[in-house]
Amino acid sequence: MHITSLGGGHGLFQTLVAARLSEPDSITAVVTVADDGGSSGRLRREMDIIPPGDLRMALAALASDDADAHLWTRTLQHRFGGTGALAGHAVGNILIAGLAEVLGSEQAALDKVGELTRSHGRVLPVCNQPLEIEAEVAGLDEDPRVIRPVRGQVAVATTPGTVRRVRLIPEHPEPSPLAVEAIRNATLVTLGPGSWFSSVIPHLLVPGVVDALNETDALRVVVLNLSAEPGETQGFSSERHIHMLSQHAPLLRVDRVLVDSEAIPTSAERAYLVRAAAALGAEAVFEDLGTVDADGRRLNIHDPVKLSRAFTSLYTGSRD
């Protein structure tokens, strides 16, 4: 099993931890590069580099569990305190930026950090240039029919309006050849979960990615979020999340849409999801995927063990 996972942020982190638990032959993370907030945004603006934060998170998820690698992972994730110029910066972001200057490329920097952490896989940016997200947003005026542009990942993720559509700036960025190759050579490809308009859909807007997804022999799995996110998908049903994929990438075809069964308890809601998945050529699969804390409360985060079990089951079933 060769897993390639597309996404960004905490959603991709959980997916990569789940992928590790599945013990595949290889794991490749293909990561969004549109972040413009926090430490990543500052480094992006000051150094004109792809934002390193989501890439750093993916490296942390794939790091080995031995003591040395664990120390490196803690260091990558550590943020400087205080009020000076370094305040709020993640050490890993600065390390990636510095290595990129020394080694001459950001991919070389990511691979070197992967060596330090004895990574279980490889981390690739979907593009080798920073991207911007611009959204068409309704509900920012008294007249709800008025559509306003909102630019920037942070602004889109926190908008009080309703996102209708997003686009990339530049509109036709050059995809990373390594990322396209990783999709084509995989036997299991995952898309999501994560911030739908700022971490998931942007992959589908990069030229060549949808073609690679449609042409790969891999089992293609969309992992839906456990719930709508405050801001960009506030009030969205699970069905609408799928429709957004079709709207932004009409030619996209996938094989399975993996849904948390506890989030969609009624047969009527499941029927809507089944029809929406069929429009992508996919079968909707319902599994218990959520994390439950020690007090029995369900948290809004995927359980890597349950997600790994679902990946393995889907993959094995597709090969029978």
C-alpha positions, 0 to 999 in steps of 0.5 A, a space after each residue: 500500500 502506497 498512500 498519498 494524502 492531500 490536505 493541510 493543517 490539523 486535518 492532514 496531521 490526523 490523516 498522516 498519523 492514521 496512515 502511519 498506523 496502517 503500516 503502508 509501504 510508503 506515505 507521501 503528504 501533498 500539502 497546501 501552500 496558501 497559508 498567510 497567517 501567523 508565523 507562516 504568513 510573516 515568513 512568507 511575506 518577509 522571505 518570499 517563500 512558500 508558507 512552511 507551517 502546514 509542511 512543518 505539521 506534516 513532518 511532525 505527524 510523520 516523525 519517528 517515535 524514538 527519543 531523538 526524533 521525538 526531541 526534533 519533533 517537539 523542537 519543530 512544533 515549539 513556538 517562541 514566547 515573549 514580545 520580540 521579533 521571534 515571538 509566535 514563530 514556530 522553530 520548525 518554520 524558521 528551520 525550514 526557511 533557513 535550510 531552504 536558503 542554505 540548500 537552495 530549495 524548499 523541497 531539499 529543506 523538507 527532505 533534510 528535516 525528514 532525515 532529522 526526524 527519521 520520517 515515515 514518509 515524504 512531505 511535498 508542497 502541491 506547488 513550489 510557489 506561494 498561493 493566495 485564496 480569494 473567495 466570493 462571499 455572500 452575506 457581508 452586506 444588508 442585501 444577502 444577494 450581494 457577493 463580495 471578494 475576500 482575499 487571504 486564507 485567514 480572511 476566508 477561514 474567519 469570514 462571517 459571510 457564506 463562501 460561495 466559491 474560491 479561486 487561486 491567485 495566480 489562477 494557473 500555478 505550476 504544480 509540483 511534478 513530485 506531487 503529481 507523480 506521487 498521486 499517479 503512483 499511489 495505491 490509496 489517495 486521500 483528500 481531506 479532512 480539513 478546512 474545506 475552502 482553504 486546505 482541501 479544495 485549493 488542491 483541486 484548483 492546481 492544474 494537473 492535480 484533478 487529471 492525476 486523481 482521475 488517471 491514477 489506479 489508486 483507490 481515491 477516498 474523500 474524508 469528510 469533516 466531522 462537522 461544519 467549521 465556524 467561519 468558512 463552512 458555517 451551516 454547511 451540511 455534509 452533502 453540501 461539502 461534497 457539492 462544493 467539490 463538484 462545483 470547483 472540479 466538475 471533472 473530478 472522480 473519486 471512489 469512496 466518500 468516508 463519512 462519520 456515521 455518528 455525525 449522520 444518524 438519520 437514513 434521510 440524511 444518509 440518502 442525500 449523501 449517497 446521491 451526492 457521492 454518486 455524482 462524483 462516481 463514488 460510494 458513500 461509506 459510513 464508519 465511526 471515526 470520531 474521537 471520544 474522550 475519557 468522559 465519553 464525550 465525542 470531540 470534533 476530531 478524527 480518531 487516527 486509530 479508527 481512521 486507519 482501520 477504515 483506510 485499511 478496510 477500504 483498501 483491502 476491499 478494493 483489492 478483493 
